[in-house]
Every structure is written in structure tokens, then in C-alpha cells.
Amino acid sequence: MPISYAPAGKTGKWDGAMDWLQMLSGISLILFVWCHAFLESSVVISPELLNTIGHFLEATGMVQVGGPLIFLVFLAHFVLAARKIPFRFEAQASIWHQAKMLRHGDTWTWIVQAASAMIILIMAAIHMWVALSDLPITAAKSAARIQSGGWSIFFLFLLVLTHVHVGAGLYRIGVKWGFVKDSERAVFKKTVTMIVIGFIGLGLLTLGRYFFMSVN
């Protein structure tokens, strides 16, 4: 049977288009994660403020429609990124060996981003399912959940992994797509690191507020 070949340049064209989609979906998810962090942290100011925000989002259908939509974007982003993630043990071992040999920070950034993505996919799916299947969203419900079982540890890991992954993604988007020049790379990396630390700190305040909040 004769072997058919794709026209020259076709694979590269599709790869380029999928890279663009991966970048756009990544930016969308970065903005969502940051907005979610700010809205969730409203409980630090007042549980009633969080309840008001939650009621508004549900009354306008943003939770019921936006939640599943965000998860689809997240899933699509993972599938697009998975094209370049090695799943075979031999390939993973090779990349790990090369990373140790090269000792380049950007290589380790990609490894952290790829490894955290697979964990976040599972944890974020669990988080979204639990939240969307127990509407309405209230501060008391969230506090009771965090104060029971191992949910506080679950959300602590999810908090750190998510913002580290988002920071790595933001840095790589800036460098890969030429938004950040070589001379600006070091400053940009420090800025992204400070943003990640800031959001993790904000998340810790939010978790602490939930953990010590009265649910009676």
C-alpha cells in the first residue's frame, strides 16, 4: 500500500495555530485564577461580602454557566499543552537528565509547569465538582468544608501548585512570544516571582480566615 504524506508545511501551520490557542487559553486561565483569588479573599474583609458576591454570580448565571465553561477551557488548554509533554518513562528520564546537565532555569521552569499541570487537572476538577454540586456558595459552607477532613491540606497544595503553575506559564508566554526582551528577562522573572508570592500570601490569608471562622 502506498504511503501518503501530508503537504509540506501543513504540520507546522497546525502546530502554530495550536500554539496560539494554547497561549490564548493560558492567558484566559491566568486572568480567571487571579480574579477567583481576589473574589475569594473578600471573606477576609467580611463573610457577608463573599456571600453577596456569590449570590450575584449565581443570580446572573455566571457560576452555573461560567464554571463548566472555565473547566472546558482548562481541559482544552491541558490537551493543547500535552502535545509537548512526554508521558513515556524513557522520554521523561531523558528530559530530566538533560535538565540537570544544562542547568538552565527556563528548562526547570518548563518541567515544574508540566509536572504541576497533571496534578492541578485532577485537583481542580475535584474542587469545581464539589463547589458546583453544593450551591449556593456561602462563606459558612466553605469554612465548614475547610475545617473538616483533609480539605485544608488539599486546598493548601492546590493554592501553591496553581499559582506556581500560573507564574511559570506567564513567564514562558512573555519569553516565548517575544513580549519580553532578553535584556528584560531577569526583571520580568523577579516581577512574576513577586506576583506568585503575593497571590500565595493572599490565599493563605483566605484559608486562615476560613479555618478560624465560626460556622455555627
C-alpha positions in Angstrom: 0.0 0.0 0.0 1.5 3.4 -1.0 2.3 5.8 1.9 0.7 9.2 1.7 2.5 12.2 3.1 1.0 15.5 4.4 1.8 18.5 2.2 4.9 20.4 3.2 4.3 23.0 5.9 0.9 21.6 6.9 2.1 20.2 10.2 3.9 23.4 11.1 0.9 25.5 10.3 -1.4 23.5 12.5 1.3 23.4 15.3 1.5 27.2 15.1 -2.3 27.6 15.3 -2.5 25.2 18.3 0.4 27.1 20.0 -1.7 30.3 19.6 -4.7 28.6 21.1 -2.6 27.3 23.9 -1.3 30.8 24.6 -4.7 32.4 24.5 -6.3 29.8 26.7 -3.4 30.1 29.1 -3.9 33.9 29.4 -7.6 33.4 29.9 -7.0 30.9 32.8 -4.4 33.2 34.3 -6.9 36.0 34.5 -9.5 33.7 35.9 -7.2 32.4 38.6 -6.3 35.9 39.7 -10.0 37.1 39.6 -11.0 34.0 41.6 -8.3 34.7 44.2 -9.4 38.3 44.6 -13.1 37.4 44.9 -12.5 34.5 47.3 -10.3 36.8 49.5 -13.3 39.0 50.1 -14.1 36.7 53.0 -11.1 38.2 54.8 -12.9 41.6 54.8 -16.3 40.1 55.7 -18.1 36.7 55.2 -21.2 38.7 54.2 -19.3 40.4 51.4 -18.4 36.9 50.0 -22.0 35.8 50.3 -23.1 38.9 48.4 -20.6 38.3 45.6 -21.6 34.6 45.5 -25.3 35.5 45.3 -24.7 37.9 42.5 -22.7 35.4 40.5 -25.4 32.7 40.9 -28.3 35.1 40.2 -26.7 36.2 36.9 -25.9 32.6 35.9 -22.2 33.2 35.9 -21.5 30.3 38.2 -23.8 27.8 36.6 -22.5 28.7 33.0 -19.1 30.1 33.7 -18.0 27.2 35.9 -18.4 24.4 33.3 -17.1 26.8 30.6 -13.9 27.5 32.6 -13.4 23.8 33.1 -13.7 23.2 29.3 -11.1 25.9 28.7 -8.9 24.4 31.3 -9.3 20.9 29.7 -8.6 22.3 26.2 -5.5 24.1 27.5 -4.3 20.9 29.0 -4.8 18.9 25.8 -3.0 21.6 23.8 -0.1 21.6 26.2 0.0 17.8 26.4 1.3 17.7 22.8 4.7 18.6 24.2 4.6 16.8 27.5 6.4 13.4 27.4 4.3 10.7 29.0 6.7 7.7 28.4 9.1 7.0 31.2 12.1 6.9 28.8 11.3 10.4 27.5 10.8 11.8 31.0 14.1 10.3 32.2 15.9 11.8 29.1 14.4 15.3 29.8 15.3 15.1 33.5 18.9 14.1 32.6 19.2 17.0 30.1 17.8 19.5 32.6 20.4 18.5 35.2 23.1 18.7 32.6 22.1 22.1 31.1 21.4 23.7 34.5 19.2 26.3 32.8 16.5 28.0 34.8 14.0 28.1 32.0 14.2 24.4 31.4 13.4 23.7 35.1 10.5 26.2 34.8 9.0 24.2 32.0 9.4 20.9 34.0 7.7 22.4 37.0 4.9 23.7 34.8 4.4 20.4 33.1 4.5 18.3 36.3 2.1 20.6 38.2 -0.3 20.7 35.3 -1.2 17.0 35.6 -1.8 17.3 39.4 -3.8 20.5 39.0 -6.0 18.9 36.4 -7.2 16.3 38.9 -7.4 18.6 41.9 -9.2 21.5 40.1 -11.8 19.0 38.7 -12.5 17.8 42.3 -12.7 21.4 43.6 -15.1 22.5 40.9 -17.3 19.5 41.2 -17.6 19.9 45.0 -18.3 23.6 44.7 -20.8 23.5 41.8 -22.7 20.5 43.2 -23.3 22.3 46.5 -24.8 25.6 45.5 -25.3 28.3 46.8 -21.8 29.4 47.5 -21.5 30.7 51.1 -18.7 31.6 53.4 -20.1 29.2 56.0 -20.1 26.2 53.6 -16.6 26.9 52.5 -15.4 27.3 56.1 -17.1 24.1 57.2 -15.5 22.2 54.3 -12.0 23.5 55.1 -12.4 22.7 58.8 -13.4 19.1 58.1 -11.4 16.2 56.9 -8.2 16.9 54.9 -9.7 19.7 52.8 -7.4 22.3 54.4 -4.3 20.3 53.2 -6.0 19.8 49.8 -6.6 23.5 49.2 -3.1 24.4 50.5 -1.5 22.2 47.9 -3.9 23.4 45.2 -3.2 27.0 46.1 0.6 26.7 45.9 0.6 24.5 42.8 -1.9 26.7 40.9 0.0 30.0 41.5 3.4 28.4 40.8 2.0 27.0 37.5 0.3 30.3 36.6 3.6 32.2 37.3 5.6 29.7 35.2 3.1 30.0 32.4 3.1 33.8 32.5 6.8 33.9 32.4 7.1 31.4 29.5 4.4 33.2 27.5 6.3 36.5 27.8 9.6 35.0 26.8 8.3 32.6 24.1 6.1 35.1 22.2 8.6 37.9 22.4 6.7 40.2 24.8 9.7 40.2 27.0 13.2 41.1 25.5 16.3 39.2 26.6 17.6 42.2 28.4 14.3 42.4 30.4 14.1 38.7 31.2 15.7 38.8 34.7 13.5 41.7 35.8 10.4 40.0 34.4 11.2 36.8 36.3 11.6 38.7 39.6 8.3 40.5 39.0 6.5 37.3 38.2 8.0 35.7 41.3 6.8 38.5 43.5 3.3 38.2 42.0 3.2 34.5 42.7 4.4 35.1 46.3 1.7 37.8 46.7 -1.1 35.6 45.5 0.0 32.7 47.6 0.1 35.0 50.6 -3.4 36.2 49.8 -4.6 32.6 49.5 -3.0 31.8 52.9 -4.9 34.7 54.5 -8.1 33.4 52.9 -7.6 29.8 54.1 -6.7 31.1 57.5 -9.9 33.1 57.7 -12.0 30.1 56.7 -10.1 27.8 59.1 -10.7 30.0 62.1 -14.2 31.2 61.2 -17.2 30.2 63.3 -19.7 28.0 61.3 -22.3 27.7 64.0 
